[in-house]
Amino acid sequence: ASSNLHREDVLCHYDNDSSSDEGSEFSTDQISLHEKSLTSRISAHYLSTLRERPEPDTLTYAEALWDHITMDPEELGFRAGDVIDVADMSDKDWWWGAIDDREGWFPATFVRLRVNQEPSDLGLHAEGILEHSSPANHRISVLNSDQARENVVNEIINAEREYVKHLKDVVEGYIRHARKREDMFSEDRISVIFGNMEAIYEFSQKFLENIESSFVKEHPHQSQLGHCFLECSKEFEIYSDYCNNHPSASEELKDLYKNKKYRHFFEACRLLQEMIEIPLEGFLLTPVQKICKYPLQLNELLKYTPVTHPDHVHIQGALDAMKKIATLINERKRKMESIEKLAYWQTTVEDWQGPDLLEDSSELIYAGEMNKVNSAGWSQERNFFLFDHQLVYCKKDLLKKNGYSYKGRIDLDDCEIMDLEDGKDTQYNVTVKNAWKIHEVSREKWYLLVARSSAEKEKWMKAFTNERKRVKEDQENNFVPLYWKRMVLNKIKTSQEKQRSGGQMNYQKEFVRGIPSHATLPRSYSKKVQKKKGWFGFGNKKTK
């Protein structure tokens, strides 16, 4: 008991140095947690890939779970999702494999063995096997098909157990300890780093219970898992917020890792929880990977489920539902990237008036130059920007490259668009070609717009139709919740304030971010495979 208290103490009291030291070397020597280090033992659930090893000289296939980027020519680099031909598994920590014409060593815990190794026709439906197989071979075919389905079912169950264990590790190993250090972590900071992972953990526990209760232990191939996904399909949407927040989490962590106090804290959390030797950023990427993997798992299960199986129709429905969830998340991700660009664009427009663009809009649908005829019949050249819910028009600033000054906007939720035939318009008393009118009803205001060609007019008409379609889809799916827009607006305003006060903030750096990869430093290989130390990321040097 006293030992456990001491370990908790380490997280609460050690190292109060808050200096930023990107150039300093990262060492955990002062943390007396060696008995929990991954160099001495690795959590059993991360070694599930070793349960059924083929013979060392047998070629087998593994799927990469994590990115492995290396500077060592003897190591094999890959990206998550790559398929590796594994030739040597004699060492439990480092395997030898190849991708295309590249080969080398790689960490075993970064991959998972494929469920069904041998390519086969076991995905054929039962009646197809009956039709094309002799009675003597029929029993073997069905047995093989059942075994293949059993393998996939077991893989789904085991992967879900490991995933829930992983979420538990992050929630109990990082978030719980972070909340105890109010001097280091405010609730806002915890929310940025971990998003809604606690909600995902709670949901995933219930989902695991559902699929485990549907698991037929004596005959796994008879298990019916499809309905579990169908019943929870709406709840899977909570992954959308997490995926949208993930780039912000990556940026926040990158900043925190510049401070050795935070580096030491995160590493102590990892060691105490006995987690695999990768940085926190790697663990936080897992929910993003997981929601994308469900359709792949269901597709594999459907492949080995005969149409006569009672779960077939449910799996097909679950596959369709999870594909829609993935599409929804991708669309929300695209919209999130779009609103950041919109918020920044508004800051470049001179003399902006009225509500912020993001108060109503989420994306730019079409843009181009047109002539706007005023009430006196004079033609004014303007640049029009069609967003969802509104049409903004600006005057180009000839003194600035790509510079605009705000001139007005039209509320598309409260307007009528009327096509005009070529000829004289009596209302404006002008002759027009390739024109149309917009009537803003509540303000009783009219706009006469003229395109440069019939082809350009047709593009605008299609764009207006597309705008109404996008608005309807957004209302049905709530692609970008209002609080996300407000968060982006606050970031933009904070950026502007820092710029005005002399601080340096680059928009592209702040908002256009990639997802950092997991990497390892070069290792020296001799006849005996040596354990390689991990890289704790974000600009740190090797451990001494």
Helices and strands as residue ranges (DSSP letters): H 2-13, G 34-36, G 44-50, E 60-64, E 83-88, E 94-99, E 102-107, G 108-110, E 111-113, H 126-132, H 135-170, I 171-175, H 176-180, H 187-194, H 197-213, G 220-222, H 226-231, G 235-237, H 238-256, H 260-272, H 280-303, H 312-348, E 349-350, G 357-359, E 364-373, E 379-387, E 390-397, E 403-411, G 412-414, E 415-419, E 423-425, E 430-432, E 435-440, E 445-450, H 454-477, H 482-500, H 507-511
